[in-house]
Amino acid sequence: MQWAALLRSGTGAVLSHQTAAELDGLTDKFSPAIHVTVPAAHRIRGATDVIIHRSSRITVARHPALLPPRTRIEETVIDLTQTARSSDEAFHWLSRACGGRLTTAGRLQVALEQRKQVRYRAELISGLVAIADGVHSSLEYRYVRGVERPHQLPVAQRQANITLRKARRYLDNLYGEFGVAVELDGHAAHLVHDRWRDVHRDNAMTGAGIITLRYSWTDVTQRACEMAAEIGAVLRQRGWAGMPRPCAPHCPAPRRP
């Protein structure tokens, strides 16, 4: 069906958007429609099972070798960010592509710079910087931009690699100088054995001199200011000379004297 859609769409047509994402392993969700991008000058109608996109830079966007013809992975990712319903959804595509090692933040940055008009440009640039620094998920990015940055907490090491009891662990956010880790959990519920596994890990971390603070999606999205105040208080107890900065007039983070 994909080849038939390409042939029906004429010379220069390539698979793109969700269809290209499926072929490259960027998503495991099946789209009932086939997405095809054609040169901007083409005047062709889509069908019930084919969605037509137009591009003036299709020769640059096309992958030079893969069959069936499709957009490069970087172009596919940027295309998907442009159909996203929010900047959070757009960031999801960036993090999924980089987390799956299908491309890099640097390559996505180059693809982004080559486009004149882009929705969420500032958010995408900021997101790529965060991904390059080790942020892996939308929740981690919300922590950086909603808790850490606006309240001027120290900059944590992302996905910090530590070894405990001969086992390797990756911490979401490690303030190594102060021995404080902030772990983020996007799941609404855990199995009992998963909860106890986290408790055992936290106990081992405490034995190694690292305090672990755990927060949920709700905390990060609805209690960002309270989180910043709590984390700041612990950091200060552990030797941080700074103080969280209120991000707004009613922010509960403590104010500097």
C-alpha positions in Angstrom: 0.0 0.0 0.0 2.9 2.4 0.7 4.4 1.9 -2.7 1.0 2.3 -4.3 0.5 5.6 -2.4 3.9 6.8 -3.6 3.2 5.9 -7.2 -0.2 7.5 -7.1 1.4 10.7 -5.6 3.8 11.2 -8.5 7.6 11.9 -9.1 9.5 13.0 -6.0 7.0 11.8 -3.5 8.3 10.3 -0.2 6.7 8.7 2.9 6.8 11.1 5.8 5.4 12.0 9.3 3.8 9.0 11.1 4.4 6.6 8.2 8.1 7.4 8.1 8.2 7.2 11.9 6.7 3.7 11.8 9.3 2.5 9.2 12.2 3.9 11.2 11.0 2.5 14.6 10.3 6.0 16.0 6.8 4.9 17.0 5.0 1.6 17.6 1.6 3.1 17.0 0.1 2.3 13.7 -1.5 5.1 11.7 -4.5 4.0 9.5 -3.5 6.7 6.9 -0.4 6.8 4.8 1.5 10.1 5.0 3.2 11.2 1.8 5.1 14.4 1.2 5.3 15.7 -2.4 7.1 18.7 -4.0 5.3 22.0 -3.3 4.4 22.5 -6.9 2.5 19.2 -7.2 -1.2 19.5 -7.4 -2.5 16.2 -6.2 -5.4 15.2 -4.0 -5.1 12.8 -1.2 -7.4 9.8 -0.8 -9.2 8.4 2.2 -6.2 6.4 3.1 -3.5 8.9 2.1 -2.7 12.3 3.6 -0.7 14.6 1.4 1.9 17.1 2.7 3.8 19.6 0.5 7.3 20.8 0.9 9.6 23.1 -1.0 12.7 21.3 0.4 11.8 17.7 -0.3 15.1 17.0 -2.1 17.0 17.9 1.1 14.5 16.1 3.4 14.6 12.8 1.4 16.8 10.0 2.7 19.3 9.2 0.0 19.1 5.4 0.1 16.3 3.9 2.2 13.4 2.2 0.5 10.5 2.8 0.2 11.6 6.5 -0.2 11.0 8.4 3.0 12.2 11.5 4.8 15.4 11.4 6.9 14.8 10.6 10.5 15.7 14.2 11.6 13.2 15.6 9.1 10.6 13.1 10.3 11.1 14.2 13.9 10.8 17.9 13.1 7.7 17.2 10.9 6.0 15.4 13.9 6.8 18.3 16.2 4.9 20.6 13.8 1.8 18.4 14.0 2.0 18.1 17.8 -0.8 19.6 19.9 1.5 21.1 22.5 5.1 21.9 23.2 5.2 18.9 25.6 4.1 16.6 22.8 6.7 18.1 20.5 9.4 17.5 23.1 8.2 13.9 23.3 9.3 13.3 19.7 12.7 14.9 20.3 13.3 12.8 23.4 12.0 9.6 21.8 14.3 9.9 18.8 17.4 10.7 20.8 16.6 8.2 23.6 16.2 5.5 21.0 19.5 6.5 19.5 17.9 7.1 16.1 19.6 10.5 15.9 21.3 13.1 18.1 20.3 16.5 19.6 23.0 18.0 17.4 21.6 16.6 14.2 18.1 17.7 15.1 19.4 21.2 15.9 20.9 21.3 12.3 17.6 20.2 10.8 15.7 22.7 12.9 18.0 25.6 11.8 17.4 24.8 8.1 13.7 25.6 8.4 12.4 29.1 8.2 9.1 28.8 9.9 8.8 26.4 12.8 6.2 26.2 15.6 7.6 25.9 19.1 11.0 27.0 17.9 12.2 28.4 21.2 10.8 25.4 23.1 12.4 22.9 20.7 15.8 24.7 21.0 15.5 24.7 24.7 14.5 21.0 24.7 17.4 20.0 22.5 19.8 21.7 24.9 18.3 19.8 27.8 18.5 16.5 25.9 22.2 17.1 25.1 22.7 17.6 28.9 21.1 14.2 29.6 17.4 14.8 30.0 15.5 11.7 28.8 11.8 12.3 29.3 9.1 14.9 29.3 8.9 14.7 33.1 12.6 15.3 33.5 12.3 18.3 31.1 9.4 19.7 33.1 11.6 19.4 36.2 14.4 21.4 34.6 12.2 24.1 33.2 9.6 24.3 36.0 11.5 23.5 39.1 15.3 23.9 38.8 15.8 26.8 36.3 13.1 29.3 37.4 14.0 28.8 41.1 17.7 29.0 40.4 18.6 25.8 42.1 22.1 24.4 41.3 22.3 22.5 38.0 22.1 18.8 38.6 24.0 16.1 36.7 21.4 14.3 34.5 21.4 10.5 34.3 24.3 10.3 36.7 26.1 7.0 36.6 26.9 5.6 40.1 27.8 2.1 41.3 26.3 0.7 44.5 27.0 -2.8 45.7 28.6 -3.6 42.4 25.4 -2.6 40.6 25.2 0.3 38.2 22.5 2.9 38.7 21.5 6.0 36.8 20.0 8.8 38.8 17.6 11.3 37.2 19.2 14.3 38.9 22.3 14.2 41.1 23.5 17.2 43.0 26.8 15.5 43.6 28.6 18.2 45.5 25.8 18.1 48.1 25.0 14.4 48.1 21.4 14.9 47.0 19.5 12.9 44.3 16.1 13.9 42.9 14.3 10.9 41.3 11.2 11.4 39.2 8.4 8.9 38.7 5.8 9.4 36.0 3.8 6.3 36.8 0.6 6.8 38.8 1.0 3.4 40.6 3.7 0.8 41.2 3.6 -2.8 42.0 4.5 -3.5 45.6 7.8 -5.2 44.7 8.7 -2.1 42.6 8.1 0.2 45.6 10.2 -1.9 47.8 13.0 -2.1 45.2 13.1 1.7 45.2 13.1 1.7 49.0 16.1 -0.7 49.1 17.9 1.5 46.5 17.3 4.6 48.5 18.6 2.9 51.7 21.7 1.9 49.8 22.1 5.4 48.5 21.8 6.8 52.1 24.5 4.4 53.2 26.7 5.9 50.5 26.0 9.4 51.7 23.4 10.4 49.1 19.9 11.5 50.2 17.2 10.7 47.7 14.1 12.8 47.2 11.3 11.3 45.1 8.6 13.2 43.3 5.7 12.2 41.1 4.2 13.7 37.9 1.7 15.5 40.0 4.4 17.0 42.1 6.3 18.3 39.1 3.3 19.6 37.2 1.3 21.0 40.2 3.7 21.6 43.0 6.8 22.9 41.3 7.3 25.8 43.6 6.8 23.7 46.7 9.2 21.2 45.3 11.8 23.8 44.7 11.5 25.1 48.3 11.8 21.5 49.7 14.8 20.6 47.5 16.5 24.0 48.2 16.1 23.4 52.0 17.7 20.0 51.8 20.5 21.4 49.6 21.2 24.1 52.1 21.4 21.6 54.9 24.0 19.8 52.8 26.1 22.8 52.3 24.6 24.8 49.4 25.3 28.5 50.1 22.5 29.7 47.8 18.7 29.9 48.2 15.8 29.2 45.8 14.5 32.2 44.0 10.7 32.8 43.9 9.5 32.5 40.4 6.4 34.6 40.9 4.9 37.0 43.5 3.0 34.2 45.3 5.7 31.5 44.9 6.3 29.8 48.3 10.0 29.5 47.7 11.8 31.5 50.5 12.9 35.0 49.6 16.4 36.2 50.1 16.8 38.6 53.1 
